[in-house]
Amino acid sequence: MIQSIVRGGAAGAAGTTVLNAVTYADMALRGRPSSEVPAQVVDKITQDVGRPVPGSGDTRDNRLSGLGALSGIAVGCGTGAAVSLLRRAGVRMPWWLGGVVTGALAMAATDLPIARLGVSDPTTWSVKDWVSDAVPHLMYGLVTYGIVAASD
């Protein structure tokens, strides 16, 4: 079981690298800024649990930005580990379907907290916003599940 967790975590790390590359390419092509949502989620969670991120001004903002990015890596690796464990338990799909499902799981793991914490309301997102979120997650899922499936 440990081997499946490690394999899935590594696959999730590879998928996260692809997600980030696709996101940064989109930013470069369209000239759009990076999202502040991950930092806002971290800020909200740390405030809610009574352990706010220390500092003020740019120092605090930079910490939140770093913690937001690290939380995305954690979600990517954790989703990869979970998918690997599910595959080990017998949940096997064609790579393309497994990739779509894996991407959807990762997207839900990020978008549901955004909505539940009131950081953003996905029901108000434009089509362009949804595409900017869905395409990188789809690429994440295809890479992550492809590696997990190939590792059997």
HELIX and SHEET records of a PDB file:
HELIX    1   1 ILE A    2  ARG A   30  1                                  29    
HELIX    2   2 VAL A   37  ASP A   48  1                                  12    
HELIX    3   3 GLY A   57  ARG A   88  1                                  32    
HELIX    4   4 TRP A   95  ARG A  116  1                                  22    
HELIX    5   5 PRO A  122  THR A  124  5                                   3    
HELIX    6   6 VAL A  127  ALA A  150  1                                  24    
END                                                                             
